[in-house]
Amino acid sequence: MSTETTHRLVLASASPRRLDLLRQIGVVPDAVDPADIDESPLPRELPPQHALRLAGEKAAAVAARHPGAFVLAADTVVACGRRILPKAEEEKQARACLALLSGRRHRVFGGVVLLSPTGDGEALRRSDRLVRTDVTFKSLSHEETESYVAGGEWQGKAGGYAIQGRAAAHVRWIGGSYSNVVGLPLFEVAALLRGAGFPLP
């Protein structure tokens, strides 16, 4: 197997945030190939299991299209208790998410899966991490909620907010990986890549 093939990295995500985060640590994927999978939770599936399962399914779907490459996939789940909050697509969803998050602590689970070539035909080695970050929001007034919703940052975001944007003004406390909340836990990603033999800057 050639060195070029061995060190080819594919990011299995359509998220520009994940691509920007990888670049932050000097990693530029050779290709970005989003996986088109059903992201609906399974019956009684808990948030951490949901995040890791989806990351694995994304990686597997994309790896089939890129033989011999490293494939990195991730999924971010915002949870209140056992409840998995949606990726808000409508203002009504965003308001409902913010109402749940207001004045309380919630958890953000990041599932990361790396599939690595082994040099043995079609065999792939799987490495994964599950990262938890705790986040506490201040109590939001009606005006604050409406202002944030009007800004549109919530669109397509898990839990209806983007911590790297205006929502940062409402975060009272964070425990754990900040980059995990943005979309990709960089410390764990770097460790996975190093452990699999992928060269980092």
C-alpha positions as CSV (number, residue, x, y, z in Angstrom):
1,M,0.0,0.0,0.0
2,S,1.4,3.4,-0.9
3,T,2.2,6.1,1.7
4,E,-0.2,8.4,-0.1
5,T,-3.1,5.9,0.2
6,T,-2.2,5.0,3.8
7,H,-2.3,8.6,4.9
8,R,-5.4,9.7,3.0
9,L,-8.1,11.2,5.4
10,V,-11.8,11.5,4.7
11,L,-14.1,13.5,7.0
12,A,-17.5,11.9,7.0
13,S,-19.4,15.1,7.8
14,A,-21.1,18.1,6.1
15,S,-20.4,20.3,9.1
16,P,-18.2,23.3,8.3
17,R,-17.6,23.6,12.0
18,R,-15.9,20.2,12.2
19,L,-13.7,21.0,9.2
20,D,-12.7,24.3,10.8
21,L,-11.9,22.5,14.1
22,L,-9.7,20.0,12.3
23,R,-7.8,22.8,10.6
24,Q,-7.3,24.4,14.0
25,I,-5.0,21.5,14.9
26,G,-3.4,21.4,11.5
27,V,-5.3,18.5,10.0
28,V,-6.8,19.1,6.5
29,P,-8.8,16.2,5.2
30,D,-8.1,15.0,1.7
31,A,-11.9,14.7,1.1
32,V,-15.1,15.7,2.8
33,D,-17.9,13.1,2.1
34,P,-21.0,13.4,4.2
35,A,-22.9,10.3,5.1
36,D,-26.6,10.2,4.4
37,I,-28.1,8.1,7.2
38,D,-31.2,8.0,9.3
39,E,-30.3,9.9,12.5
40,S,-33.5,9.0,14.4
41,P,-33.0,7.6,17.9
42,L,-33.8,4.0,18.4
43,P,-36.5,3.1,21.0
44,R,-35.1,3.5,24.5
45,E,-31.7,4.6,23.1
46,L,-29.8,6.7,25.6
47,P,-28.0,9.9,24.4
48,P,-24.4,8.6,24.7
49,Q,-25.2,5.4,22.9
50,H,-27.1,7.4,20.2
51,A,-24.0,9.6,19.6
52,L,-21.6,6.8,19.3
53,R,-23.9,4.7,17.1
54,L,-24.5,7.4,14.6
55,A,-20.8,8.2,14.4
56,G,-20.1,4.6,13.7
57,E,-22.8,4.3,11.0
58,K,-21.5,7.5,9.3
59,A,-18.0,6.2,9.3
60,A,-19.0,2.8,7.9
61,A,-21.2,4.3,5.2
62,V,-18.4,6.6,4.0
63,A,-15.6,4.1,4.3
64,A,-17.3,1.9,1.7
65,R,-16.7,4.7,-0.8
66,H,-13.1,5.3,0.1
67,P,-11.1,2.0,0.3
68,G,-7.7,2.4,1.9
69,A,-8.4,5.7,3.6
70,F,-8.7,6.8,7.1
71,V,-12.3,7.8,7.8
72,L,-13.3,10.1,10.6
73,A,-16.9,10.6,11.7
74,A,-18.6,12.3,14.6
75,D,-22.0,13.0,16.0
76,T,-23.0,15.6,18.6
77,V,-26.0,15.0,20.9
78,V,-27.4,17.5,23.3
79,A,-29.4,15.9,26.2
80,C,-31.5,17.0,29.1
81,G,-31.7,13.9,31.3
82,R,-32.5,11.0,29.0
83,R,-34.1,13.3,26.4
84,I,-32.3,13.8,23.2
85,L,-32.8,17.4,21.9
86,P,-33.3,17.7,18.1
87,K,-31.2,19.6,15.6
88,A,-33.5,22.6,15.4
89,E,-35.0,23.2,11.9
90,E,-37.9,25.5,12.9
91,E,-38.2,28.5,15.2
92,K,-40.7,26.5,17.3
93,Q,-38.1,23.8,17.9
94,A,-35.5,26.3,18.8
95,R,-37.7,28.0,21.4
96,A,-38.6,24.6,22.9
97,C,-34.9,23.7,23.2
98,L,-34.0,27.0,24.8
99,A,-36.9,26.7,27.2
100,L,-35.5,23.3,28.3
101,L,-32.0,24.6,28.6
102,S,-32.8,27.8,30.4
103,G,-31.5,28.0,34.0
104,R,-30.3,24.4,34.1
105,R,-27.4,22.1,33.3
106,H,-27.4,19.8,30.3
107,R,-25.0,17.4,28.7
108,V,-23.4,17.3,25.3
109,F,-22.2,13.9,24.1
110,G,-19.7,13.7,21.3
111,G,-19.3,10.3,19.6
112,V,-16.1,10.0,17.4
113,V,-15.2,7.0,15.3
114,L,-12.0,6.6,13.2
115,L,-11.8,3.7,10.8
116,S,-8.2,3.0,9.8
117,P,-6.7,0.8,7.0
118,T,-4.8,-2.2,8.2
119,G,-3.1,-3.2,4.9
120,D,-5.0,-6.5,5.1
121,G,-7.4,-6.4,2.1
122,E,-10.7,-4.8,3.1
123,A,-10.1,-5.0,6.8
124,L,-10.5,-1.8,8.8
125,R,-9.6,-1.1,12.4
126,R,-12.1,0.9,14.5
127,S,-11.1,3.3,17.2
128,D,-13.7,5.4,19.0
129,R,-14.2,7.9,21.9
130,L,-17.3,9.1,23.7
131,V,-16.9,12.5,25.2
132,R,-19.2,14.3,27.7
133,T,-19.3,18.0,28.4
134,D,-21.6,19.6,30.9
135,V,-23.0,23.0,30.1
136,T,-25.1,25.3,32.3
137,F,-27.3,28.1,30.8
138,K,-28.4,31.2,32.7
139,S,-32.1,31.7,33.1
140,L,-33.2,33.2,29.8
141,S,-35.8,36.0,29.7
142,H,-38.5,36.0,27.0
143,E,-36.6,38.9,25.3
144,E,-33.3,37.0,25.3
145,T,-34.9,33.9,23.8
146,E,-36.7,35.9,21.1
147,S,-33.5,37.8,20.2
148,Y,-31.5,34.6,19.9
149,V,-34.1,32.9,17.8
150,A,-34.3,36.0,15.5
151,G,-30.6,35.8,14.9
152,G,-30.9,32.4,13.2
153,E,-27.8,30.8,14.7
154,W,-29.8,27.8,16.0
155,Q,-30.7,26.5,12.5
156,G,-29.5,22.9,12.2
157,K,-27.8,23.0,15.6
158,A,-28.2,20.2,18.1
159,G,-30.1,21.6,21.0
160,G,-30.9,24.8,19.1
161,Y,-27.8,26.7,19.9
162,A,-24.2,27.4,18.8
163,I,-21.9,27.9,21.7
164,Q,-19.3,29.5,19.4
165,G,-21.7,32.3,18.6
166,R,-24.1,34.6,20.5
167,A,-25.2,31.7,22.8
168,A,-21.8,32.1,24.6
169,A,-23.3,35.1,26.4
170,H,-25.8,32.7,28.1
171,V,-23.4,30.0,29.2
172,R,-22.7,30.4,32.9
173,W,-20.5,27.3,33.3
174,I,-18.9,24.6,31.2
175,G,-17.2,21.4,32.4
176,G,-15.2,19.4,29.9
177,S,-14.2,19.8,26.3
178,Y,-15.4,23.1,24.7
179,S,-14.6,21.9,21.2
180,N,-16.9,18.9,21.8
181,V,-19.8,21.3,22.2
182,V,-18.8,23.1,19.0
183,G,-18.8,19.7,17.2
184,L,-15.6,17.8,17.6
185,P,-13.5,17.0,20.7
186,L,-10.1,17.9,19.4
187,F,-7.9,16.3,22.2
188,E,-9.6,12.9,21.6
189,V,-9.5,13.2,17.9
190,A,-5.8,14.0,17.9
191,A,-5.2,11.0,20.2
192,L,-7.2,8.7,17.9
193,L,-5.3,9.8,14.8
194,R,-1.9,9.4,16.6
195,G,-2.8,6.0,17.9
196,A,-3.8,4.9,14.4
197,G,-0.5,6.0,12.9
198,F,-1.9,9.1,11.1
199,P,0.8,11.8,10.9
200,L,-0.1,15.0,12.8
201,P,1.7,18.3,12.4
